């Protein structure tokens, strides 16, 4: 299984679908797929897509969003990038570019269409998926996703308690753009994060 995942990951990192045969407009720059899948980690971090700093570094979450996410999880950088502890597979593998206001565009659709199911099939040991943002929640949660991100995250306890072999915890994106959301929803830090950290420790210690 590990060798198969390594081969598939190499194919993903060489992917040029969004330039050569795109869905809609092609990617406006050279592709640089960023992911860190694992055949041993029990926790999957399912984010959105790399930003500009991650595009340059080639490593997931090497930015302020990553700092906030690690704080939410209660882990060090060393723990975060340990592939025995975490598998990091975003919905879009390449930086999608920016809109007219300077915000990041949505994850490219080609990535999930071509690669997500095959990658998930080679990570059967995953038993906790952290769905970071609405795109990951849409793919991984299906009918259990609520109409809005806030409703989905707020109903995390019901989602967690639902019978399922694969546990899911929905999270907002840790971007600085969501600082207002965090202030408006203090229950997230008071209720969800302590539970999240305990589940993380249970799986990585």
Steps between C-alpha positions, in 0.01 A plus 500: 500500500782741587676447167173546311433826681852622426453425129164675490637800690779531245240507223303770682812712546562477126138583413429768238129441438406856599732633229482238226133393521338742745142522618431863408788743486848352531714559806670839448845375604710185503347223713666408828284240674545502878389206713640275770301175503578215737440127513538493880344817646152467649412867451428664165518876467272584208554866422415720203801584282849648542543874531787705362748416777426129479535517122851638549604262778349182358393392850143514637401773743832688512316825564295684761204269438724207584613668822140547606405146399786352703384709795147365459631144491737555791799357314854608419630547148702181543186305589298667226738395221555150637330274246456232764266745671330704226408457136453835325297484180321822397208516259712689249871425471619814323468866590192595294584868453321805635182689422474872427487581872816307581328201657594147404280336238318175587690172475529370145231240431735281298694388809217330685348361181823332394676411821302514822320165490816308399700669776236427764486137389870465583460646849256255666661556841355852524237514774469876551453760227527868585302675228645849482263729312188446294663327201640219712174477692305466178716212374551308823172558680239472228147509642624559856624844401268782607389787270781732613849461639398661829207261542722205413774589746250598770335159474831318540385296797204350313724429203757335727243286680349366177590132450789481255829314473667819378463786746478855364550833674412810295715810544500848349802600298775634731560801275534846656194589292298288743610688813162675507322164481697375799401806705134453406508130589682468835361146549751382241799567723320421825329174402628352176874563531550325837317197361702514179830513689407201713415296189827604336702395805316170520617421146856632493641434848 
